[in-house]
Amino acid sequence: MNRLPPLPVPADPGRVLVTGGSGFLGHHLVQTLLNSGYKVRSLDRIKSNLEHHNLEVMRGDIRDKGDAILACEGIDTVFHTAAIMDTRSHNVIPESTRQLSYEINLEGTKNIVESAMINDVERLVYTSTSSVVIDGQPIAGGDESLPYASNFRDLYTETKTKAEQLVLAANGTHNLYTCALRPSGIWGPGDQMMFKIIIEQLVNGSFKTIFGNGSARLNHSYIHNLVHGQILAAQQLSQHGNAPGQAYFINDGEPVNIMDLSSPLIQALGYQHPAKHVSYRLAKQTFQVWEKLHQVIKLPKPPRTIMALERVSMDNYFSIEKARVELGYSPLFSREDAWEDSIPYYRELHDKIRKEATLRKATYDNIN
């Protein structure tokens, strides 16, 4: 094995701000930082359920420049995780949602960057997404030299790409060092997106089809692996560190088909894997027509977005070699250990979703 060059001396993150501190990633990041002895300020629009003598909770909105400036006062390192995620196609996005996504993901990021400069913050770690380089074509082992996507088909990719560019362009201005991390499919305890969708489909009986040939490999980012990468990135944001102005793919380092990844969950919940296959081409054409009908005649929205369809139907995975060399990153949890940690949470989530579905059905039956 090739010996890696020694890393520059890690910087001390000092006093930390986590935007979106009550969210999935933000909550875990705040908890890990507190457990490591850091003083943390958590900024979010919703109330945090964490209590700690080193934690300051601030209710605020990154769209408000005043809130952003106040949140950055006395801070050495900002972890900017706050965002709104909507991966629906532009064809089905109402203008109000488009405006909200731009206000939070782009203008909110601009407010945080400018507020960090005003308050002489030393470092800012931005949580981006691997989607910023995904352009509808297969990617196998892609690295950070890939160009940004130019064909934005969903609002999340569009706003996150522009926000990442803004953050990296700010590196070195007013002595602020910035970098961006690009996770893929964040999962684990607290997940309200990735596997929650699969659990809902298992409960309602719609998880019956495999799109494509079932061999497409993807990256995923277990929450504790991603938090580990966040802290390592902050420690390399200094004059002599490796991270200023850089982007890094941070994932579990093991590309895998979504069916293979979700197998432990499906088995633990007592369900069977779907056996029916539908070609990617046919599914994409169907969902494109469905989206148009949703827009024109208000047909219910498609069960999956075009972006989600692409993710499960073609290779889209990325190398973590740059993060390994420049940040010292390697996943803390194997897939097996991550599932052992996560199954109890997902089982509880499944029981809650099933109970809610049963109550809805009973209410409907009583009305009719």
Rosetta blueprint (number, residue, H / E / L):
1 M L
2 N L
3 R L
4 L L
5 P L
6 P L
7 L L
8 P L
9 V L
10 P L
11 A L
12 D L
13 P L
14 G L
15 R L
16 V E
17 L E
18 V E
19 T E
20 G L
21 G L
22 S L
23 G L
24 F H
25 L H
26 G H
27 H H
28 H H
29 L H
30 V H
31 Q H
32 T H
33 L H
34 L H
35 N H
36 S L
37 G L
38 Y L
39 K L
40 V E
41 R E
42 S E
43 L E
44 D E
45 R L
46 I L
47 K L
48 S L
49 N L
50 L L
51 E L
52 H L
53 H L
54 N L
55 L E
56 E E
57 V E
58 M E
59 R E
60 G L
61 D L
62 I L
63 R L
64 D L
65 K H
66 G H
67 D H
68 A H
69 I H
70 L H
71 A H
72 C H
73 E L
74 G L
75 I L
76 D L
77 T E
78 V E
79 F E
80 H E
81 T L
82 A L
83 A L
84 I L
85 M L
86 D L
87 T L
88 R L
89 S E
90 H H
91 N H
92 V H
93 I L
94 P L
95 E H
96 S H
97 T H
98 R H
99 Q H
100 L H
101 S H
102 Y H
103 E H
104 I H
105 N H
106 L H
107 E H
108 G H
109 T H
110 K H
111 N H
112 I H
113 V H
114 E H
115 S H
116 A H
117 M H
118 I H
119 N L
120 D L
121 V L
122 E L
123 R E
124 L E
125 V E
126 Y E
127 T E
128 S L
129 T L
130 S H
131 S H
132 V H
133 V H
134 I L
135 D L
136 G L
137 Q L
138 P L
139 I E
140 A E
141 G E
142 G E
143 D L
144 E L
145 S L
146 L L
147 P L
148 Y L
149 A L
150 S L
151 N L
152 F L
153 R L
154 D E
155 L H
156 Y H
157 T H
158 E H
159 T H
160 K H
161 T H
162 K H
163 A H
164 E H
165 Q H
166 L H
167 V H
168 L H
169 A H
170 A L
171 N L
172 G L
173 T H
174 H H
175 N H
176 L L
177 Y E
178 T E
179 C E
180 A E
181 L E
182 R E
183 P L
184 S L
185 G L
186 I E
187 W E
188 G L
189 P L
190 G L
191 D L
192 Q L
193 M L
194 M H
195 F H
196 K H
197 I H
198 I H
199 I H
200 E H
201 Q H
202 L H
203 V H
204 N H
205 G L
206 S L
207 F L
208 K L
209 T E
210 I E
211 F E
212 G L
213 N L
214 G L
215 S L
216 A L
217 R L
218 L E
219 N L
220 H L
221 S E
222 Y E
223 I H
224 H H
225 N H
226 L H
227 V H
228 H H
229 G H
230 Q H
231 I H
232 L H
233 A H
234 A H
235 Q H
236 Q L
237 L L
238 S L
239 Q L
240 H L
241 G L
242 N L
243 A L
244 P L
245 G L
246 Q E
247 A E
248 Y E
249 F E
250 I L
251 N L
252 D L
253 G L
254 E L
255 P L
256 V E
257 N L
258 I H
259 M H
260 D H
261 L H
262 S H
263 S H
264 P H
265 L H
266 I H
267 Q H
268 A H
269 L L
270 G L
271 Y L
272 Q L
273 H L
274 P L
275 A L
276 K E
277 H E
278 V E
279 S L
280 Y H
281 R H
282 L H
283 A H
284 K H
285 Q H
286 T H
287 F H
288 Q H
289 V H
290 W H
291 E H
292 K H
293 L H
294 H H
295 Q H
296 V H
297 I H
298 K L
299 L L
300 P L
301 K L
302 P L
303 P L
304 R L
305 T L
306 I H
307 M H
308 A H
309 L H
310 E H
311 R H
312 V H
313 S H
314 M L
315 D L
316 N E
317 Y E
318 F E
319 S L
320 I L
321 E H
322 K H
323 A H
324 R H
325 V H
326 E H
327 L H
328 G L
329 Y L
330 S L
331 P L
332 L L
333 F L
334 S L
335 R H
336 E H
337 D H
338 A H
339 W H
340 E H
341 D H
342 S H
343 I H
344 P H
345 Y H
346 Y H
347 R H
348 E H
349 L H
350 H H
351 D H
352 K H
353 I H
354 R H
355 K H
356 E H
357 A H
358 T H
359 L H
360 R H
361 K H
362 A H
363 T H
364 Y H
365 D H
366 N H
367 I H
368 N L
